[in-house]
Amino acid sequence: MARQTDVRPIVRLRSSAGTGYTYVTRKNRRNDPDRLVLRKYDPIVRRHLEFREAR
């Protein structure tokens, strides 16, 4: 069972376009202590956008 202070927590990435589309991934807290920002594909607007970590 995962602990709250797990080194690789599950994070939800939300689209910056406001479509509500999300990706679920894991991140390493030691390498990325800040909020994660990745450029991913949003099929609702049919283009690549920035997806930001939502908590």
PDB file with SEQRES, HELIX, SHEET and CRYST1 records, atoms N, CA, C and O in Angstrom:
SEQRES   1 A   55  MET ALA ARG GLN THR ASP VAL ARG PRO ILE VAL ARG LEU          
SEQRES   2 A   55  ARG SER SER ALA GLY THR GLY TYR THR TYR VAL THR ARG          
SEQRES   3 A   55  LYS ASN ARG ARG ASN ASP PRO ASP ARG LEU VAL LEU ARG          
SEQRES   4 A   55  LYS TYR ASP PRO ILE VAL ARG ARG HIS LEU GLU PHE ARG          
SEQRES   5 A   55  GLU ALA ARG                                                  
SHEET    1 AA1 4 THR A  22  ARG A  26  0                                        
SHEET    2 AA1 4 ILE A  10  SER A  15 -1                                        
SHEET    3 AA1 4 ARG A  47  ALA A  54 -1                                        
SHEET    4 AA1 4 VAL A  37  ASP A  42 -1                                        
CRYST1    1.000    1.000    1.000  90.00  90.00  90.00 P 1           1          
ATOM      1  N   MET A   1       0.830  -1.176   0.000  1.00  0.00           N  
ATOM      2  CA  MET A   1       0.000   0.000   0.000  1.00  0.00           C  
ATOM      3  C   MET A   1       0.882   1.249   0.000  1.00  0.00           C  
ATOM      4  O   MET A   1       1.858   1.318   0.746  1.00  0.00           O  
ATOM      5  N   ALA A   2       0.546   2.226  -0.825  1.00  0.00           N  
ATOM      6  CA  ALA A   2       1.370   3.418  -0.972  1.00  0.00           C  
ATOM      7  C   ALA A   2       1.213   4.341   0.233  1.00  0.00           C  
ATOM      8  O   ALA A   2       0.117   4.517   0.765  1.00  0.00           O  
ATOM      9  N   ARG A   3       2.315   4.912   0.639  1.00  0.00           N  
ATOM     10  CA  ARG A   3       2.291   5.872   1.738  1.00  0.00           C  
ATOM     11  C   ARG A   3       2.111   7.278   1.189  1.00  0.00           C  
ATOM     12  O   ARG A   3       2.320   7.519   0.000  1.00  0.00           O  
ATOM     13  N   GLN A   4       1.726   8.199   2.051  1.00  0.00           N  
ATOM     14  CA  GLN A   4       1.529   9.586   1.630  1.00  0.00           C  
ATOM     15  C   GLN A   4       2.849  10.217   1.198  1.00  0.00           C  
ATOM     16  O   GLN A   4       2.861  11.049   0.290  1.00  0.00           O  
ATOM     17  N   THR A   5       3.956   9.842   1.827  1.00  0.00           N  
ATOM     18  CA  THR A   5       5.255  10.421   1.500  1.00  0.00           C  
ATOM     19  C   THR A   5       6.026   9.520   0.544  1.00  0.00           C  
ATOM     20  O   THR A   5       7.250   9.433   0.634  1.00  0.00           O  
ATOM     21  N   ASP A   6       5.346   8.866  -0.348  1.00  0.00           N  
ATOM     22  CA  ASP A   6       5.970   7.977  -1.319  1.00  0.00           C  
ATOM     23  C   ASP A   6       6.908   8.783  -2.225  1.00  0.00           C  
ATOM     24  O   ASP A   6       6.628   9.941  -2.535  1.00  0.00           O  
ATOM     25  N   VAL A   7       8.013   8.173  -2.647  1.00  0.00           N  
ATOM     26  CA  VAL A   7       8.969   8.863  -3.507  1.00  0.00           C  
ATOM     27  C   VAL A   7       8.374   9.106  -4.887  1.00  0.00           C  
ATOM     28  O   VAL A   7       8.667  10.125  -5.513  1.00  0.00           O  
ATOM     29  N   ARG A   8       7.541   8.184  -5.372  1.00  0.00           N  
ATOM     30  CA  ARG A   8       6.934   8.327  -6.700  1.00  0.00           C  
ATOM     31  C   ARG A   8       5.412   8.356  -6.579  1.00  0.00           C  
ATOM     32  O   ARG A   8       4.761   7.338  -6.813  1.00  0.00           O  
ATOM     33  N   PRO A   9       4.828   9.506  -6.216  1.00  0.00           N  
ATOM     34  CA  PRO A   9       3.374   9.577  -6.072  1.00  0.00           C  
ATOM     35  C   PRO A   9       2.671   9.654  -7.426  1.00  0.00           C  
ATOM     36  O   PRO A   9       3.265  10.046  -8.431  1.00  0.00           O  
ATOM     37  N   ILE A  10       1.411   9.275  -7.431  1.00  0.00           N  
ATOM     38  CA  ILE A  10       0.574   9.390  -8.625  1.00  0.00           C  
ATOM     39  C   ILE A  10       0.068  10.824  -8.698  1.00  0.00           C  
ATOM     40  O   ILE A  10      -0.466  11.346  -7.719  1.00  0.00           O  
ATOM     41  N   VAL A  11       0.232  11.463  -9.858  1.00  0.00           N  
ATOM     42  CA  VAL A  11      -0.227  12.841 -10.041  1.00  0.00           C  
ATOM     43  C   VAL A  11      -1.163  12.903 -11.228  1.00  0.00           C  
ATOM     44  O   VAL A  11      -1.085  12.082 -12.141  1.00  0.00           O  
ATOM     45  N   ARG A  12      -2.042  13.879 -11.207  1.00  0.00           N  
ATOM     46  CA  ARG A  12      -2.995  14.099 -12.296  1.00  0.00           C  
ATOM     47  C   ARG A  12      -2.581  15.349 -13.050  1.00  0.00           C  
ATOM     48  O   ARG A  12      -2.387  16.404 -12.447  1.00  0.00           O  
ATOM     49  N   LEU A  13      -2.444  15.238 -14.369  1.00  0.00           N  
ATOM     50  CA  LEU A  13      -2.069  16.363 -15.213  1.00  0.00           C  
ATOM     51  C   LEU A  13      -3.324  16.878 -15.912  1.00  0.00           C  
ATOM     52  O   LEU A  13      -4.002  16.128 -16.614  1.00  0.00           O  
ATOM     53  N   ARG A  14      -3.630  18.169 -15.716  1.00  0.00           N  
ATOM     54  CA  ARG A  14      -4.825  18.783 -16.280  1.00  0.00           C  
ATOM     55  C   ARG A  14      -4.455  19.687 -17.456  1.00  0.00           C  
ATOM     56  O   ARG A  14      -3.426  20.362 -17.428  1.00  0.00           O  
ATOM     57  N   SER A  15      -5.286  19.695 -18.475  1.00  0.00           N  
ATOM     58  CA  SER A  15      -5.042  20.494 -19.671  1.00  0.00           C  
ATOM     59  C   SER A  15      -5.098  21.980 -19.350  1.00  0.00           C  
ATOM     60  O   SER A  15      -5.941  22.424 -18.571  1.00  0.00           O  
ATOM     61  N   SER A  16      -4.191  22.748 -19.957  1.00  0.00           N  
ATOM     62  CA  SER A  16      -4.183  24.195 -19.757  1.00  0.00           C  
ATOM     63  C   SER A  16      -5.265  24.885 -20.581  1.00  0.00           C  
ATOM     64  O   SER A  16      -5.524  26.072 -20.382  1.00  0.00           O  
ATOM     65  N   ALA A  17      -5.906  24.155 -21.511  1.00  0.00           N  
ATOM     66  CA  ALA A  17      -6.958  24.736 -22.331  1.00  0.00           C  
ATOM     67  C   ALA A  17      -8.291  24.798 -21.597  1.00  0.00           C  
ATOM     68  O   ALA A  17      -9.234  25.427 -22.077  1.00  0.00           O  
ATOM     69  N   GLY A  18      -8.377  24.151 -20.441  1.00  0.00           N  
ATOM     70  CA  GLY A  18      -9.616  24.186 -19.676  1.00  0.00           C  
ATOM     71  C   GLY A  18     -10.673  23.227 -20.184  1.00  0.00           C  
ATOM     72  O   GLY A  18     -11.856  23.413 -19.900  1.00  0.00           O  
ATOM     73  N   THR A  19     -10.275  22.203 -20.931  1.00  0.00           N  
ATOM     74  CA  THR A  19     -11.235  21.242 -21.467  1.00  0.00           C  
ATOM     75  C   THR A  19     -11.621  20.193 -20.450  1.00  0.00           C  
ATOM     76  O   THR A  19     -12.618  19.492 -20.626  1.00  0.00           O  
ATOM     77  N   GLY A  20     -10.840  20.076 -19.379  1.00  0.00           N  
ATOM     78  CA  GLY A  20     -11.116  19.062 -18.373  1.00  0.00           C  
ATOM     79  C   GLY A  20     -10.452  17.730 -18.660  1.00  0.00           C  
ATOM     80  O   GLY A  20     -10.608  16.789 -17.882  1.00  0.00           O  
ATOM     81  N   TYR A  21      -9.714  17.626 -19.760  1.00  0.00           N  
ATOM     82  CA  TYR A  21      -9.026  16.384 -20.106  1.00  0.00           C  
ATOM     83  C   TYR A  21      -7.815  16.220 -19.198  1.00  0.00           C  
ATOM     84  O   TYR A  21      -7.094  17.185 -18.946  1.00  0.00           O  
ATOM     85  N   THR A  22      -7.586  14.995 -18.703  1.00  0.00           N  
ATOM     86  CA  THR A  22      -6.480  14.754 -17.786  1.00  0.00           C  
ATOM     87  C   THR A  22      -5.679  13.523 -18.188  1.00  0.00           C  
ATOM     88  O   THR A  22      -6.192  12.613 -18.839  1.00  0.00           O  
ATOM     89  N   TYR A  23      -4.426  13.515 -17.791  1.00  0.00           N  
ATOM     90  CA  TYR A  23      -3.561  12.342 -17.854  1.00  0.00           C  
ATOM     91  C   TYR A  23      -3.192  11.991 -16.419  1.00  0.00           C  
ATOM     92  O   TYR A  23      -3.123  12.871 -15.561  1.00  0.00           O  
ATOM     93  N   VAL A  24      -2.957  10.718 -16.155  1.00  0.00           N  
ATOM     94  CA  VAL A  24      -2.501  10.273 -14.848  1.00  0.00           C  
ATOM     95  C   VAL A  24      -1.129   9.649 -15.031  1.00  0.00           C  
ATOM     96  O   VAL A  24      -0.939   8.786 -15.888  1.00  0.00           O  
ATOM     97  N   THR A  25      -0.166  10.092 -14.213  1.00  0.00           N  
ATOM     98  CA  THR A  25       1.199   9.601 -14.318  1.00  0.00           C  
ATOM     99  C   THR A  25       1.834   9.589 -12.939  1.00  0.00           C  
ATOM    100  O   THR A  25       1.196   9.963 -11.955  1.00  0.00           O  
ATOM    101  N   ARG A  26       3.081   9.163 -12.863  1.00  0.00           N  
ATOM    102  CA  ARG A  26       3.836   9.174 -11.617  1.00  0.00           C  
ATOM    103  C   ARG A  26       5.025  10.105 -11.794  1.00  0.00           C  
ATOM    104  O   ARG A  26       5.533  10.275 -12.902  1.00  0.00           O  
ATOM    105  N   LYS A  27       5.465  10.705 -10.694  1.00  0.00           N  
ATOM    106  CA  LYS A  27       6.654  11.554 -10.761  1.00  0.00           C  
ATOM    107  C   LYS A  27       7.561  11.243  -9.584  1.00  0.00           C  
ATOM    108  O   LYS A  27       7.115  10.743  -8.551  1.00  0.00           O  
ATOM    109  N   ASN A  28       8.822  11.541  -9.752  1.00  0.00           N  
ATOM    110  CA  ASN A  28       9.809  11.343  -8.694  1.00  0.00           C  
ATOM    111  C   ASN A  28       9.946  12.655  -7.930  1.00  0.00           C  
ATOM    112  O   ASN A  28      10.370  13.661  -8.498  1.00  0.00           O  
ATOM    113  N   ARG A  29       9.591  12.652  -6.651  1.00  0.00           N  
ATOM    114  CA  ARG A  29       9.645  13.879  -5.837  1.00  0.00           C  
ATOM    115  C   ARG A  29      11.066  14.383  -5.648  1.00  0.00           C  
ATOM    116  O   ARG A  29      11.275  15.589  -5.511  1.00  0.00           O  
ATOM    117  N   ARG A  30      12.036  13.497  -5.637  1.00  0.00           N  
ATOM    118  CA  ARG A  30      13.418  13.937  -5.434  1.00  0.00           C  
ATOM    119  C   ARG A  30      13.949  14.694  -6.646  1.00  0.00           C  
ATOM    120  O   ARG A  30      14.696  15.660  -6.491  1.00  0.00           O  
ATOM    121  N   ASN A  31      13.572  14.268  -7.851  1.00  0.00           N  
ATOM    122  CA  ASN A  31      14.047  14.944  -9.063  1.00  0.00           C  
ATOM    123  C   ASN A  31      13.167  16.124  -9.452  1.00  0.00           C  
ATOM    124  O   ASN A  31      13.667  17.102 -10.008  1.00  0.00           O  
ATOM    125  N   ASP A  32      11.873  16.055  -9.172  1.00  0.00           N  
ATOM    126  CA  ASP A  32      10.921  17.107  -9.551  1.00  0.00           C  
ATOM    127  C   ASP A  32      10.105  17.540  -8.338  1.00  0.00           C  
ATOM    128  O   ASP A  32       8.942  17.154  -8.222  1.00  0.00           O  
ATOM    129  N   PRO A  33      10.676  18.330  -7.433  1.00  0.00           N  
ATOM    130  CA  PRO A  33       9.912  18.724  -6.251  1.00  0.00           C  
ATOM    131  C   PRO A  33       8.811  19.732  -6.568  1.00  0.00           C  
ATOM    132  O   PRO A  33       7.835  19.829  -5.824  1.00  0.00           O  
ATOM    133  N   ASP A  34       8.954  20.489  -7.668  1.00  0.00           N  
ATOM    134  CA  ASP A  34       7.932  21.461  -8.054  1.00  0.00           C  
ATOM    135  C   ASP A  34       6.807  20.767  -8.817  1.00  0.00           C  
ATOM    136  O   ASP A  34       6.870  19.568  -9.091  1.00  0.00           O  
ATOM    137  N   ARG A  35       5.788  21.534  -9.152  1.00  0.00           N  
ATOM    138  CA  ARG A  35       4.684  20.968  -9.920  1.00  0.00           C  
ATOM    139  C   ARG A  35       5.143  20.630 -11.332  1.00  0.00           C  
ATOM    140  O   ARG A  35       5.889  21.383 -11.957  1.00  0.00           O  
ATOM    141  N   LEU A  36       4.689  19.499 -11.814  1.00  0.00           N  
ATOM    142  CA  LEU A  36       5.108  18.973 -13.102  1.00  0.00           C  
ATOM    143  C   LEU A  36       4.348  19.656 -14.237  1.00  0.00           C  
ATOM    144  O   LEU A  36       3.140  19.870 -14.135  1.00  0.00           O  
ATOM    145  N   VAL A  37       5.055  20.000 -15.322  1.00  0.00           N  
ATOM    146  CA  VAL A  37       4.440  20.570 -16.524  1.00  0.00           C  
ATOM    147  C   VAL A  37       4.971  19.783 -17.705  1.00  0.00           C  
ATOM    148  O   VAL A  37       6.178  19.763 -17.948  1.00  0.00           O  
ATOM    149  N   LEU A  38       4.069  19.126 -18.453  1.00  0.00           N  
ATOM    150  CA  LEU A  38       4.448  18.352 -19.630  1.00  0.00           C  
ATOM    151  C   LEU A  38       3.631  18.795 -20.829  1.00  0.00           C  
ATOM    152  O   LEU A  38       2.487  19.229 -20.687  1.00  0.00           O  
ATOM    153  N   ARG A  39       4.220  18.684 -22.007  1.00  0.00           N  
ATOM    154  CA  ARG A  39       3.518  19.007 -23.241  1.00  0.00           C  
ATOM    155  C   ARG A  39       2.942  17.713 -23.795  1.00  0.00           C  
ATOM    156  O   ARG A  39       3.682  16.834 -24.236  1.00  0.00           O  
ATOM    157  N   LYS A  40       1.593  17.599 -23.772  1.00  0.00           N  
ATOM    158  CA  LYS A  40       0.906  16.370 -24.168  1.00  0.00           C  
ATOM    159  C   LYS A  40      -0.203  16.727 -25.152  1.00  0.00           C  
ATOM    160  O   LYS A  40      -0.500  17.900 -25.378  1.00  0.00           O  
ATOM    161  N   TYR A  41      -0.809  15.689 -25.732  1.00  0.00           N  
ATOM    162  CA  TYR A  41      -1.863  15.872 -26.721  1.00  0.00           C  
ATOM    163  C   TYR A  41      -3.226  15.937 -26.037  1.00  0.00           C  
ATOM    164  O   TYR A  41      -3.549  15.093 -25.202  1.00  0.00           O  
ATOM    165  N   ASP A  42      -4.023  16.944 -26.396  1.00  0.00           N  
ATOM    166  CA  ASP A  42      -5.398  17.070 -25.913  1.00  0.00           C  
ATOM    167  C   ASP A  42      -6.330  16.749 -27.081  1.00  0.00           C  
ATOM    168  O   ASP A  42      -6.429  17.547 -28.013  1.00  0.00           O  
ATOM    169  N   PRO A  43      -7.017  15.601 -27.058  1.00  0.00           N  
ATOM    170  CA  PRO A  43      -7.857  15.211 -28.188  1.00  0.00           C  
ATOM    171  C   PRO A  43      -9.113  16.053 -28.346  1.00  0.00           C  
ATOM    172  O   PRO A  43      -9.731  16.031 -29.411  1.00  0.00           O  
ATOM    173  N   ILE A  44      -9.503  16.787 -27.327  1.00  0.00           N  
ATOM    174  CA  ILE A  44     -10.704  17.612 -27.436  1.00  0.00           C  
ATOM    175  C   ILE A  44     -10.450  18.816 -28.336  1.00  0.00           C  
ATOM    176  O   ILE A  44     -11.295  19.152 -29.166  1.00  0.00           O  
ATOM    177  N   VAL A  45      -9.302  19.470 -28.187  1.00  0.00           N  
ATOM    178  CA  VAL A  45      -8.952  20.595 -29.053  1.00  0.00           C  
ATOM    179  C   VAL A  45      -8.036  20.168 -30.193  1.00  0.00           C  
ATOM    180  O   VAL A  45      -7.700  20.977 -31.058  1.00  0.00           O  
ATOM    181  N   ARG A  46      -7.633  18.903 -30.199  1.00  0.00           N  
ATOM    182  CA  ARG A  46      -6.819  18.287 -31.253  1.00  0.00           C  
ATOM    183  C   ARG A  46      -5.493  19.007 -31.486  1.00  0.00           C  
ATOM    184  O   ARG A  46      -5.141  19.334 -32.619  1.00  0.00           O  
ATOM    185  N   ARG A  47      -4.775  19.245 -30.409  1.00  0.00           N  
ATOM    186  CA  ARG A  47      -3.436  19.817 -30.506  1.00  0.00           C  
ATOM    187  C   ARG A  47      -2.649  19.529 -29.246  1.00  0.00           C  
ATOM    188  O   ARG A  47      -3.215  19.130 -28.227  1.00  0.00           O  
ATOM    189  N   HIS A  48      -1.335  19.732 -29.317  1.00  0.00           N  
ATOM    190  CA  HIS A  48      -0.473  19.548 -28.157  1.00  0.00           C  
ATOM    191  C   HIS A  48      -0.506  20.819 -27.303  1.00  0.00           C  
ATOM    192  O   HIS A  48      -0.394  21.933 -27.816  1.00  0.00           O  
ATOM    193  N   LEU A  49      -0.660  20.628 -26.005  1.00  0.00           N  
ATOM    194  CA  LEU A  49      -0.736  21.737 -25.063  1.00  0.00           C  
ATOM    195  C   LEU A  49       0.071  21.407 -23.826  1.00  0.00           C  
ATOM    196  O   LEU A  49       0.539  20.281 -23.658  1.00  0.00           O  
ATOM    197  N   GLU A  50       0.231  22.399 -22.958  1.00  0.00           N  
ATOM    198  CA  GLU A  50       0.866  22.154 -21.669  1.00  0.00           C  
ATOM    199  C   GLU A  50      -0.150  21.558 -20.718  1.00  0.00           C  
ATOM    200  O   GLU A  50      -1.271  22.053 -20.599  1.00  0.00           O  
ATOM    201  N   PHE A  51       0.245  20.499 -20.046  1.00  0.00           N  
ATOM    202  CA  PHE A  51      -0.565  19.885 -19.018  1.00  0.00           C  
ATOM    203  C   PHE A  51       0.161  20.115 -17.702  1.00  0.00           C  
ATOM    204  O   PHE A  51       1.345  19.802 -17.579  1.00  0.00           O  
ATOM    205  N   ARG A  52      -0.544  20.661 -16.719  1.00  0.00           N  
ATOM    206  CA  ARG A  52       0.051  20.993 -15.437  1.00  0.00           C  
ATOM    207  C   ARG A  52      -0.462  20.077 -14.337  1.00  0.00           C  
ATOM    208  O   ARG A  52      -1.601  19.611 -14.374  1.00  0.00           O  
ATOM    209  N   GLU A  53       0.389  19.832 -13.370  1.00  0.00           N  
ATOM    210  CA  GLU A  53       0.024  18.977 -12.245  1.00  0.00           C  
ATOM    211  C   GLU A  53      -1.047  19.643 -11.397  1.00  0.00           C  
ATOM    212  O   GLU A  53      -0.902  20.795 -10.988  1.00  0.00           O  
ATOM    213  N   ALA A  54      -2.121  18.914 -11.137  1.00  0.00           N  
ATOM    214  CA  ALA A  54      -3.194  19.390 -10.273  1.00  0.00           C  
ATOM    215  C   ALA A  54      -3.186  18.551  -9.010  1.00  0.00           C  
ATOM    216  O   ALA A  54      -2.959  17.343  -9.072  1.00  0.00           O  
ATOM    217  N   ARG A  55      -3.432  19.176  -7.862  1.00  0.00           N  
ATOM    218  CA  ARG A  55      -3.409  18.431  -6.603  1.00  0.00           C  
ATOM    219  C   ARG A  55      -4.773  18.418  -5.958  1.00  0.00           C  
ATOM    220  O   ARG A  55      -4.945  17.836  -4.887  1.00  0.00           O  
TER     221      ARG A  55                                                      
END                                                                             
